[in-house]
Amino acid sequence: MTTTDDDLCFRTALDLSALLRSRELSARELLEAHLARIERVNPAVNAIVTLVADRAREAAQQADERIAAGRSSGRCTGCPSPTRTPTTPRASAPAMAHRSPTASPTRTIC
């Protein structure tokens, strides 16, 4: 594949899904492109607070294996997917103090 990491990061999910299913691109390659962009951009924007790259790499490997075996679990198999982690409300937000997180992230790659 002759595209840059940033090009991959701005492709649509449908485009990426087609590349993954045709095996022109692996889930691991796609993940590494996203991790490289996160490394470059995140210090300025702090969008990813907790990065679990090892877990994401394991999930990408599993996605590649499912795709190779013809056992894809859906169109997004292998596409990186950030998960929002619920957080405890801050003391500076008294209106939200009664709320507490009830879920935790379970997927790194869909």
C-alpha positions in Angstrom: 0.0 0.0 0.0 1.5 3.4 -1.0 -0.4 5.7 1.3 0.8 7.7 4.3 -0.3 7.2 7.9 -2.2 10.4 7.9 -4.0 9.4 4.7 -5.3 6.3 6.4 -6.4 8.3 9.5 -8.7 10.4 7.4 -10.3 7.7 5.2 -13.9 6.7 5.8 -14.8 3.6 7.8 -16.3 2.1 4.6 -13.0 2.7 2.7 -11.0 1.2 5.5 -13.3 -1.8 5.8 -13.0 -2.5 2.1 -9.2 -2.3 2.3 -9.2 -4.7 5.3 -11.5 -7.2 3.7 -9.5 -7.2 0.5 -6.4 -7.6 2.5 -4.7 -4.6 0.9 -4.3 -3.4 4.4 -4.0 -5.3 7.7 -5.7 -4.2 11.0 -2.2 -4.1 12.5 -1.0 -1.6 9.8 -4.1 0.5 10.2 -3.7 0.5 14.0 0.0 1.5 13.8 -1.0 4.4 11.5 -3.4 5.6 14.1 -1.0 5.2 16.9 1.6 7.2 15.1 -0.9 10.0 14.6 -1.9 9.9 18.2 1.7 10.1 19.3 2.2 13.2 17.1 -1.0 15.0 17.8 -2.2 14.0 21.2 0.3 16.1 23.3 -1.3 19.2 21.9 -5.0 18.1 22.1 -5.0 15.6 25.0 -7.9 13.7 23.3 -6.6 10.3 24.4 -6.1 10.3 28.1 -5.4 6.6 28.6 -3.9 4.8 25.6 -3.8 1.0 25.8 -1.7 0.3 22.7 -0.8 -3.2 23.8 -4.4 -4.2 24.1 -5.2 -2.6 20.8 -2.3 -4.4 19.1 -3.6 -7.7 20.5 -7.1 -6.9 19.2 -5.7 -5.9 15.8 -3.9 -9.3 15.6 -7.1 -11.1 16.4 -9.0 -9.1 13.8 -6.4 -10.0 11.2 -6.8 -13.6 12.1 -10.6 -13.5 11.9 -10.5 -11.7 8.5 -7.9 -14.3 7.2 -10.1 -17.1 8.3 -13.3 -15.6 6.8 -14.8 -15.1 10.3 -15.1 -11.3 10.2 -17.5 -10.1 12.9 -18.9 -7.3 10.8 -18.0 -4.4 8.6 -15.8 -2.7 11.2 -13.7 -5.7 12.0 -10.1 -4.3 12.2 -11.0 -0.6 12.3 -9.5 1.2 15.3 -12.2 2.5 17.6 -11.5 4.7 20.6 -13.7 4.1 23.6 -14.8 6.8 25.9 -14.0 6.0 29.5 -16.6 7.2 31.9 -15.1 9.4 34.6 -16.2 10.6 38.0 -17.7 14.0 37.8 -15.4 16.8 38.9 -16.0 18.8 42.0 -16.2 21.9 39.8 -19.4 20.5 38.3 -21.8 20.3 41.2 -24.8 19.8 39.0 -23.3 16.5 37.9 -22.1 15.3 41.3 -25.0 12.8 41.6 -24.0 10.9 38.5 -21.4 8.2 38.6 -19.9 6.0 35.8 -21.7 2.7 35.2 -19.8 1.3 32.3 -16.2 0.6 31.4 -14.6 0.3 28.0 -14.5 -3.3 26.7 -13.4 -2.9 23.1 -10.4 -1.4 21.5 -11.1 -2.5 18.0 -14.6 -3.4 16.7 
